[in-house]
Structure formats: C-alpha cells, structure tokens
Amino acid sequence: MCGICGKLNFDSAKPVSGELLKAMADAIQHRGPDDEGFFRSGPVGFGFRRLSIIDLNTGHQPISNEDGSAWIVFNGEIYNYRELRQDLQSRGHVFSTQTDTEVIVHLYEEFGVGCMEKLRGMFAFAIWDEGRKQLLLARDRVGIKPLYYWLSKDSLVFGSEIKALLADPEVKPEVAPEIIDRFLTFLYIPGEETLLKNVSKLAPGSYLLAREGKIEIKQYWDLQFSPTAKTQKQAEEELLELLEESVRLHMISDVPVGFLLSGGVDSTALLGFAVGKTQWPLSSYTLGFSTPGIIDERPYAALAAKQYGTEHHETTISAQEFADFLPTFAWHMEEPVCEPQAVALYYVSRLAKNYVKVLVSGEGGDEAFAGYQTFRGVLWLERLKAVLGPLAGVAGAAANIANRNLDNERLRKYAPLLQHRFEDYYYGRTYAHGSYFNANYRQLYSSDFAGSADKTFSILPARNHLHSGRAASVLNRMLYVDTKTSLPDDLLLKADKMTMANSIELRVPLLDHKLLEFAADLPENLKVRGFTTKYIAKMALKNHVPKEILQRKKAGFPVPYERWLRHDLKSWLTDVLLDRESMGRGYFNRKSIEYLLAENSSTGRYSKELLSLAVLELWHRSFLNRGSAMPAPALPSPALAVAE
C-alpha cells in the first residue's frame, strides 16, 4: 500500500522537475512513511511513497521491466500475483524482485492495456511506455483505491490524493460551484467530478491513456446482473468456497494482519475464515461510545474475538474528540463527505497502528448481498405501489391510504414516495425527497448562489446508472446504483483516507470481484427474502458466526453525533455555520441555516444536514483559505485498552 503521483508534460521538450515530484510525494507521506522513490524521463515523472507490506527488502518503486522500456508506480495489492508471476516466467519474463508491482509491469508488456483484466485485487497505478511515449493510468474494478488527475492543455498531473496535485503550482484550488449542490444532494460527491475545478477522479473499472497531448478514457469492467437458476444449497456452498478463497488471498502479507470488528456478521465471518491462514497471531480492534442509550458494538466484537482467539483491543471517543477531529477529517478526506462513521474508523485505525500495518474490514457485504434496510424498504414500497396504485386510482390516493394504515414509523417514512416513480426518487440511499437539501434546496441557497444549483446536473451520476440497463429488477437496479456511486465515492473513500491517514493498509475481501459477480448473478429471493436482508449470506454463515451476532438487529456502527450536535457540540456547530467566514462565502440563506439549527436543537431532525454543512465549511478552510501545504492538525493518541 502506497501513495503515487506524477506529471506528464505534453511538450516533449519540457522536463518534469525533480523538486516538484519531491513536493508531490511529500504531500502524501502519510500514505507511505517507509520509503520514497522517483523516476524522470523527459516530459514525464513519477513520485512514490511506500508502506512496506510485501517483499520488504526489494519492493522499492518506481520499477521497470528488464530493458527499462516501461516504468510503473503502483498503490494497492494484487492477490493473485504469484500465479501471474509463474505464467509470465513461463513466457520468458525475468524478475528482479518478489513484488506484485513488478508483475503488473510485465503483464503490461505481454497484454498492453488488457493487463488490468488479469488482476485480482485493489489497485491504482501509472505506467510510462517509453517506446510509445504513452502514459497509462488505471483503477481497480470497484474503486477501492483512489486516483485523481488534473488536466490542462499543457499537462496531466495525477496522484493518490488531491494534496499531491495541489503541490504543483500550476494546479490552482478553485471551487466548482455546481458541485456544492451535488454534495448536498447526496452528502458525498458521486461521479468523476470533485469540488475543485478541473480535478477529476478516474472512475472505478476504468483506465486513461495519454499520448501526444490527447487523453482517452475507457471502461474495462462493469458489474453485470444475470440471475441464474441456483438452488439455495448450491448458492450457500459456492459462497462459502468464495469467501474462504478471498480471505486466504487477502491474508498474504509479510507483516502482521489485524481485523476491524464491528460486532456484525460480515467482519465476524471474515475473522473466522482467517483463522489458520497466517503465520502471525491474529489481533482485532473495535471502538465504542459510552453515551447512554447508544448501541455499543464492543460486547459483540469482544464475543467474536473470544470465539476466534484474537488479542482484542478497544478504544472510545468523546463528543469533544469528535469535534476536534473534524478539521483533520476534512483535510484527509479531501472531498466533503457526511460520514460520521469515518471518525470512528480514524480513531480505531489509529489504535491499530500501535500493533499492525494491515487491517481487514467487512466493507462491501451490504452492497453485494443487499444488507441495508433501505433495499428491503424500497423493494416492499414498489410492491405496495403495484397493489395500491390500481386500487386507489392514483398515486396520491395510494399515499393517503398508506399514511392512514402504516402505524410503523419506519414504514411511514416511505409513504410520501408512493407518489413518485422509482426512477424519480432513488438516488442511491439518498432519496429525492428524503432530506431538507433536496426538498427545500431553493430556500437553502442565497439569491446570488441559487443559479449554481442545477438539480438535474446534481443527480446525473445516479440517474445515468439507474437508466443504464445493467440490471432489470428494482432490487438489482438499487444494488447497481449503490455499487457505482456510494460504494466508491463514500464508503471506500473514507475507508482508504481514514486508514491511510494512520499509515494503515485496509483490505476488503467482500469486494473481491469474483464475489461481487457471484452475488450479482444470484436470484433476487436469495438476497432479500420476506423481511430478511442479506438472506443467502446469513444462511451460509449460520455455522460460522455466533448466533448472538447472526440474529442481532443491524446497527450500522452508530455514532451518537445527533445527540452531540444537539447538546455537547451545539455552540460549536452554531459558531462554525454562522460566523462571518462561513456566511461570507455567499452560498446560503442565513435564515435557512438559523431555521435548521433551531429545529435540530428541539427535534434532532436535521443533524445529518447540519453536519454536512459543517464538513463543507471545514473543507473550504483546509483547501482554500490556507492552501494544500497545510499539515494535518495534530491529535492526541487515543486511550489504549486490551480486552481480557
């Protein structure tokens, strides 16, 4: 796991500065504190920061093929590199290291841009082809590893983080105003755009070719939904085989590997499969909250740790630590994201840093196997519409019927959506009418800024995926949209940025592409059956996970930020959102912000909206007010505890 960066000048007579590459690499030193390396050849240059995980002695980058005609910098892990290496050696390729990085550059020699299709793992890499004078950038299938780039008429600058790009004086941090409404629509930023003009994300499953001043971007992989006729027994057996294989591959390491335990099914199952698959003692890590009335994951995590014999470590954070971290959160995330769980991930990976360099997480299981309650709720909503619509005559009447008869508050929240087509309200797990920002966005913005908010443009990434035709059923369309939007641009973004902020590599076995393809092809009733989400996974794992964990209600790692924003952090929140600096940006109507604060103080209704606004403001202060060279604010080490 590493950080990569580089630049290509389209004028072949203009060399890349070594000082520039050093500054770019230094900006992402936290991604790789163990080593650095550089490569320059005329108009192109690479920078590299290394976190040593595999082949500790000879894994230095950048690295080339035998004759130096192709050079690579690589961030990630390739889990099938040993098999690929054997095949390449049989074809006559000569290796000088034991690294997975060198496998990729030889694969490129053999297969060109088709090399990505051979890889099983997480990756973002750049290859310079000296003969063709061609730069290749590539990103893994689902976007586990980030890759940003800035393009002008004169050059292409790229890096694992935006901070590396901003180290180039030619890259000016300037807000793209139309993206602000996209962020507030989703509470993260889906699509290839970022909040900075001309700074883009390479889409998951895609590659970029730059040659002779022109770039070409192509998709090499996509998730296809082709349900097959499998029995439940067949599906369970195949799933268990795939899980065992994926975990075994993800345990490849020359340093100890630890496990993040959330107290849920996915992380517990992965830990169980890992037993006996490493030479190192297993350790596990979790975080909890002492706030009364909040579900505490620690007892369930401790139960899993005890069953599988790990050395278990716990920590907690307070409301003040949450607030103190948020400026650092904005600096490391680089894109505004309303993800309170990211704060917990930062602190628990900071704890783990004292013991390991690699962590395994259960991220992705809910996207693969339909584990979110939203999937179940929308699925039943659409079934209800099919029945109530004809009976009531019109959708509005159907909504009234539902409102009168749905006593369950959770079900009642879906009732307004009965008046809208699925295509018009589903943006992923953010609904068109599910937040103040979407229902009242015209009142939110100032009169001067309102023209920058184009809701049609804002929802475009989700709308395009929803209408792509990759999946036919309502459930599979939801899974596809989330896999293409919230998974890479929210969950995986925070997973990468928060762990790498602590120089920790995070691995996600449930996002192995073979597992994703298997899940996509399952019959729908093996994903959601009745009111049971993630049905096939729960059935297959019933003998692998303690029943207390398997049968518990999904909690989603609850961070008590709503309570904190109403009480402990109420003054802090008001100060951030209503001070002269925030209001001076001219984005928002002050009365709307005051309304949100007052209403939230009494009801807690708008906590997520207000946290999003605070994160947006802190992002501005990190990247516009003081520039990209600002170091991350120092934080005290969390309290350490070893569970007996």
N, C-alpha and C positions, 0 to 999 in steps of 0.2 A: 504494500500500500504506500502510495507516494503522492507527491504533487508534481504536476508537469506544467510547462509553459513554453512559449516560443513566439517567434515572429518570422514572417516571410515578406520581404520587400518585393514588389512586383517589378521594380527596376533592378535588373540583374547586376548592374554596376554599383548598386548601393549596398554595402555590407551591413550586417546587424552588429550592433555594438555589444561587446562583451560586458561592459558596465551595465547596460540595460538588462541583459539576461540575468546578471547577478542580482540586480534590484528586483526583478520579477520573481526570482526564486526565493529571495529573502522575504518577500511579502507573504509567502505561503510556507514559511519554515516550520510552522506547527504541524503541517502535514507530513513532514519528513525530517525529524531532527538528527537522524543518524549519519547522513551523508549528503553531498551535493555533487552535481556534475553538469558539464556544459559541452555543447557541440556548436561549431560555427563553420559554415561553408558558403562564402559569398553572401548572397541575399537572404540566407536562412540561418536561424539559430535556435537551439533548444536549451532550456534550463530544467533542472531536476532537483527535487528534494526527496530523500529516501527514508522510509520507515522499514527497517530490516526485518523481514518475516521468513523468507525462503532464500537459501543459499547465502548465508550471512557473510561469507568471505569474498565471494566473487560476483555479487549481484549489482555491481556498480553500473549506473546509467549516465548518459546515453550509451547505447551499444549498437554495433553494426553487424552485418553479415561478414562472410570470410574476406571479401575484397573491398569492403568499405563503400559499396555502391548503394547501400540502403542503411539508414540510421533510424533508431527508434527511441522515444521516451514513452513510458507506459505507467499507468496507475491502475491497480487492481490485482486480481488473482485469477489465473487460468487453472481450473481444477483438473482438466484432462491433459495437462501439458506433457506428462510423462508418456502417455500413449502417442501423442502427436510427435514428440521428440523421436521415439523409436521409428515411426513411419518416415520422418524426414531423414533420419540417418540411413535408412534403407534406400532412400533416393539419392544418397551421396552428399548430404549436407554435413558439414563439420562444425561441431560446437566447441566453444571455449569456456562455457560456464554451465551450471546446473539450473539456471533460472528459467521461469516461464516466459520472461521477457524475450529472451533470445529465440525461443520457439516461434514467437509471433513474427519476428523479422524474417526468419527462414520460411515460414508459411507464406509471407508476402512474396518472397522470391518465387515460390512454387505456384501460388494461386492468385496473385495480384489482389485486387480489392475483394475477391471472393474469400480471402483468408478469414474474415470475421465469422463466416458461417460454420467454420470448423471449431470455433472456440466455445468452451463451456465454462462460464464464469462471469465475473464482473470486470469491466474494463473501460478505460478511456485512453486512447493512445494517438501518437502522431508519428508518421513515418515519412522521412525525406528520401525520395528516389533520385539519386544523383544523375543517373542516366537520362531519365525522363524530365528532370527538373520539375518534379511534381511532389506536392505535399498532400498526404492523406491524413485526415482526422476521422476517428471512429469512436462510437459509443456503444456500450452493451445494449442488449435487446430491450430491457425494461427501464434503463436509466438508473441503475444502482450507483454508478459513478458519474459525477457531473463533468461537463466540458463546455466552456464558454468561449465565444470568439467575438472579435470586433473587426469590422470590415470597412475599409475606405477605398478610394480609387487608387491609393498608393501601396497599401499593405494589408496583411491579415495578421492579427495578434490573437493568441489563444492561451487558455490556461484552465487549470482545475478549479480556480476560483477567480472571481471578478477582481479581487485585490491585485492579482498578478497582472491583469490587463491594465489597471489604473496606474501601475508603476511606470508605464510608458507615457511620457509627457504628451504624446500625440493623442492619447485617449482621454478625452475630457468628460468628467462626470456631469452629465446633464439629464434632467428628468424628462422622461417621455410622458407628458401629462395624460394621454389617453389610457395609459396603463393603470393609473390610480383607480379608476372605476372598475377595471378588470380585477384588481386586487380586492377591492371591497365587495365585488360580486361573489367571488369565490373564497375570500380570506386567504388566498395564496395566488400565485400567478401561473396559470396553465398556459401552454403554448410555447413557442420558441422565443417570444419577446421577453425582455426584462424591463425593470423600471428605469433603466438607463438607455438613452438613445444610442442606437447602433451597436449595442451589446446584446448578443443573442445566445441562446442555448442550442447546442446541437441536439436534435430530437433523438430520443431513445430508438435503438434499432436502425440508426442511420449513419451514413458516412459523408464526408465532404472532401472533394478533390479540388485542389487549387493548382492551376497551371497556366502560364502565360497571361497572368493578370485576370483570369476568369475562374469562377468557382462553380461547382456543380454539386448539388446535394441529392442523395438518393437514399431510399429506404431499402434495407436488405432483409428485414424480418418484421412480421406483424403477427398478432395473435388471431388465429382463425377459430371459429366455433363451428364444429361439425359433429354434433351429438351422435354417438354410436350406440348400438344396442348391446349394452353390457348388463349382466346381472349384478346385483349388489355384491354378491360374494366375489365375483371376478374383479369388480372395482376395488373392493377392500384389499384383496391380495396384491393387486398391481400397485395400489397406493403405498402399501407398506414396503414393497420392494423399492419403489422410487424414493421414499423417504430414507430408507436405510442407505441407499446408494448416495443420495445427495449429502446426507450428514457425513458419511465416510469421506467423501471428496472434500467437504468443507473443513474437515479436521486436519488436512495436510498443512503442516507448519513446522518450522524449525525453532519455534518458541512456544511457550505455553498458551493455551486457548481457554478463555473463560466464557461463561454463559450469563446473559441477561435473563432474569426470571421475573415475569410479570404476574405470576400466580394464575396464568391462563393455560389453556390446553396446548397452544402451539409451542410456547417456549418450554413447557414441561416435557412434551413429547420429544422435542429435539434433544434435550438433555438426556433423556432415556436412551435414545438411539446412539448417543455419543459415547456411552459407557463402553470401555474396552477398545476404543478406536484411536487412542492417543497414548504416547509414551509418558505424557505429563499428567500429574494429578489434576483432576478437574476442580475448578472453582466456580462460584456463582455469586451474582450481585443483584441487589434489589434496593428500592427506595420506597419510603413510606411517608405518611403525614400523620401528625399527632392531633390534627384538628378534629374536634368532636363531631360525630355524625357522618364522617367521611369514611368510605370503604377503605380499609387498609389491606394492601396486597401482601404485606410481609408474612403473615401467618401461612398463606398458601404457597408463597415462594419457599419459605422455610420447610414446609411439608415436602415439596418436590426435592429440595436439596438433601433432606434427610433420607428420602427413599433411595436416591441415587448416590449418596455418599460424597457430596462435594464439600469443600471448605467454603462456607457461606458467609457473605459479608453484606451488611446493611448500612444505610445512612438515611437521614431525614433532612428536609429543608423547611425553613420557616417562610412566612409572608415577606419578611424583610429581605431574606436571601433571594427570594423570587424577584422582587423589585430591583435589588442591587444587580442582579444578573442581566436584566433586560437590555441595557446598553451593550453589554458584551454579546448577548444573543443577537442583536441587530447587526453588529459588526461581523460576527462569524457567519450568520445566515446569508447575508448579502442581498437577499430578496426578502421583502416583508412577508411573513407567514404568521398567521394566528394559530400557533401550535403550543398550547401550554405544556403538553407532554414533553416537548423538546427541552424544557427547563429541567425536568426530571431526568431525561436522558443525559444531559450535560453533566449533572451532578453525580449520577451513578457511574458514568464512564470516567469521571474524574476520580472517583473512588477506586475503580478497577485499575486505573493507571498505576497504582501502587503495586500491582501484582502481575499484570499481563499486558501484552501488546495487541492481542486479538480477542474480540468478543463475538459471540454468536447470538443472534436475535431471531424472534419469531415473526418479524415483519413480513407481510405479504400473504399470510394464510387466509385472512378475511377477504382479500381481493381475489384470490384464486378459487376459494371454495364457498364464497357467499356467506361470510360470517357476520356481517353487520346487520343490525336490526332494521336499518333503512331498506335493505334489499327485501326483507320479509314484508315490511310495511307497505312499500310501493307495489310489490307484487300482489298483495291482497287488495290494495286500493284499486288497481287496474281490474282485478277480477270483480270487485264490488261494482265498479262503474259499468261493467258489461251487463250486470244484472239490474242495477238500479236505474241506469240510463233509460232503457226502453220502458220500464215500469213507471218512472216518474215523468217521462215525456221529454224533459230537457235536463241538461246537466245541473242547472241551478236548482231545480226542484230536487234532484238527487242529493245535492249537497245539504239541502234543508232536512231531508229525510235522515241523512246520516247524522247531522248535528243533533237532531231530536232523539236519536236512538243509540248513539255511541256514548255510553257512560264512561268508558275508559278514557282517561285524559290523553294517553299516548296515541290512541286511535283517533281521538277527536282532532288532534293537530293535523291529521291528513285530510280532514273533511273539506277544507277550502280548495284542495287540489282536485276535488271531483269536478270542479267547473272548468278544468283545463286539460288539454291533451297532454299525454305523457311527453311528447316531443317539445312541448312549450314550457314545461316546468322542471324537467330533470336535467340539471347541470352537473351531474355527479351528486355527491352527498350534500350539495348546497342547492336548495330549491329556489325557483324563480320568485316565490312568494314567501320564502322562509326566513327572511331577515329584514330588518329596517332598511338596510342599504339597498335591497332590491325592491322592496315595496314602496319606499319613500325617497328614492335617490334624488328626485328633483328638488325636494325640500332640503336635502342634506347639503348640497353644494351652494357656494356663493353665486350671485348672479354673474360675476365675471368668469367663474370657472365652469359653470354649468354646461357651456358649449363643448367642453372637452370630454364630457361623459356621453358616450355613444353605446347604449346597452347592446345594440346589435353587434357592434365590434367586440364588446367585452365578452360576450358569451360564445364568440365564434369558435374557439378551440373545442369546447364541449359539443357545440351544435354540429360541427363537422364530423366528429367521431360518432355522434349519435345517429347521423344520417349516412354513415359510411357503408352500411350494408354488410359489415363483417359478422354481425350476429342478428338473428331473426327475432328471437323471443324477447320479451320485456326484461327478464332476468339477465340474459346474456348481453343484452344491449347495455344494461347498467354496469355489468362487470367489465365490458369493453371500455366504456367511457372512463370508469374509475382507473382501470389499468393504464390508460393513456394520459390521464390528467392528474388526479390527486395522488396516485401512487408515486410517479417520478417527481412531481413538482411540489409535493407537500411532504408525504411520509418519508420517502427516500432522501429527499433533500435535507430534511432535519436529521435523519439518521446519519448521513455522511458528514454533514457540517458539525454536528454536536460531538460526535465521537472523534473526528479528526482534529477538532479544537483541542482535544486532550491527547493527540498523537496516538489514537487507538484505531485499529482496523476493525470495522464491523462487517460480519458476514451474515448472509440471509439465505439459508438453504431452501426455504419455501419458495424462493423466487428463481430457483433453477429452471431454465426454460423448458426442460423436459417435463417437470412437474406442472408448470403452467399450461403446457399444451395438453397434457393428460386431463387436467381439470376442465379446460375449455371444451373438451370432447365428451364430458360426462352428460348423461341425460339430466334434464333440469330437476327431476324429482330426487336425484341423488345429491343435489346441492341444498335446496330448500324443500323440506317435506312437512306439510302442515305448518305448524308454527316453529319447527326446528330448523335453525340455520346451520350451515356447515355440516349437513347431515352425514355425508359419507365419511368425513374426517372423524367425526365423533364416534361413528360405528366402528371404523377401522382401528381407532386408538383406545377402545374401551378396555383393553387388557394391557395398555401401555401407560396409562395416566391414572393416578389415584381418583377414585370416584368422587371425592370431595371437590376436586378441581374440574373433573369432566362434567359434573352436574350443576356446578355453580352458575349463577346468572352472570352474563358477560358484563364486566365493569369498565373496560376500556381505560385502565390506569387513570383513575380520577384524580385530577389535580384540583384542589379546592380554591382555584383562582376567583371563582364567582364570589365566594364569601370574603376573600381577601380584598377584592376590589370594592366591596360594599362597606367594609369595616376597616381593617388594618391599613389598607392602601388607598382609602378614599381620598385623602388630602393629596397624596402623591399623584393620583390619577388626574384630579382636577388641575393641579399645577402643571402637569405635562400638556394637557389638552387645551387649556385656556390661557396659557401665558402669551406674552407678546410675540415670542418667536414662532410658536405654533400658529396662532391666528394670523400672523404676518405673512404666512405663505399664500394666503388668499384662496385656499381650496374650499373651505367650509363656511356655512352659515352659523354664526356664533349661537344663535337661538336654538338651532337644532342640536348642537353639541351640549348646550345647557339643559335642553329637554332630556337628552339621553342620560346625562349624569343624574339629573333629579329623579327620573323614572327608575333608573337602575338602583339608586340608593334606597328606594322604597320597595321595589319588587324584585330586583336582580334580573330583570328581563333582558337587559342589553349588555351583559358582561362581555360576551364574545365580541360584539361590535366595538365596545369601548377599548378592549384590549387590542383589537386590530388597529384602531386609530392611534393608540399609544405606540405600538410597534412601528407604524408608518412614520410617526414623528421621530422616533429614535433612529430609524433608518436614515432619515434626512440629516440628522445631526452627525451621524457617523460618516456618511459618504459625501455630503455636500458642504457642510459647514467647516469641517476640519481636514477633509481630504483623506485619500486612501492610505497615506503613510501613518495614520494614527494607530498606535498599538492597541491591542485589546486591553481593556481595563483589567487590572489585577484583582483577583478574588481570593479570599482565604480558602484554604483547603477544608473540605467538609469533614465532619466528625467521622471517625472510623469505628466500626463495630464488627466483631466476628460473632455470628450466631452459634450458640452451642448446639 
